């Protein structure tokens, strides 16, 4: 039986933090970035974990540190190498921001990475959350973190109404997260808070009976845990239909690099792709695209398949055709004919990688 909200214990950050840390010591997951105090490695893990599941990140994190073991190694890498290492993880602007940030850090701080949140806030692409996470975990800085997990836990613990992404509640959450850094190592408190949100205080059906704060949580006491946080409704998914061409010449296939400022998949390598209103327009749109954009005259032949992909609110469906060339002029500078080996070395978005794998496995030639 739950007590009423009125009879709950009054908030006492020191006691709440002690309960939280005791729980964390027993229940934390042994994640690879928890075995290090290297600020560079922690920074990489924090950026990878934004909008990506822990289980997906682990392999990427380990391969990344083998490929770019230090901030200097990353700063010296090419954007193509960095995007290649990131491919499949999605939200590629994160990889470009890491590269830009690494170059800034090496230029401004050499190999001695900064120890304060204020200095990290000057790093391109680093916001208050990342600055707090890196400096609290690596250096013990008393800097709070508020991400989606922390926001949810605190809104429930204190039964806070309102939109937590907007003022005044957004600022209040930072203040409450900071108040919890009253005892223990700040990096542990921050990680414990995030761990609680990730494994116990989940968005749906929180496991309140396993929670160290179950006797102090106001939302749980009122039987209203899932009422918080009061987030606005998500925008409805937008359907996007694309036609995509697998154009071959001998054993090579045509790939084109997106512009640096492209809204989607910037700087990555794609099969020629064009957005259409509906699937019946696909083949004609591809013929037009090949001619106008690549100087190639050809026709769509067989359908290789339908590939689906989701990113943020977009639900993308690609209708993929093999295309036969009738005539070719000189290719544009950002397009090239790639062998199967070269294809493996380029950074392709996950859905185009799946198309490449299918084409490679088929051993198909259309010329
Ligand atoms: Fe979340 Fe339940 Fe714990 Fe409250 S008691 S913080 S709702 S898991």
Boltz pocket constraint, residues with backbone or C-beta under 6 A from the ligand:
constraints:
  - pocket:
      binder: B
      contacts: [[A, 153], [A, 156], [A, 157], [A, 200], [A, 201], [A, 202], [A, 206], [A, 207], [A, 208], [A, 211], [A, 212], [A, 213], [A, 214], [A, 215], [A, 217], [A, 218], [A, 219], [A, 220], [A, 225]]
      max_distance: 6.0
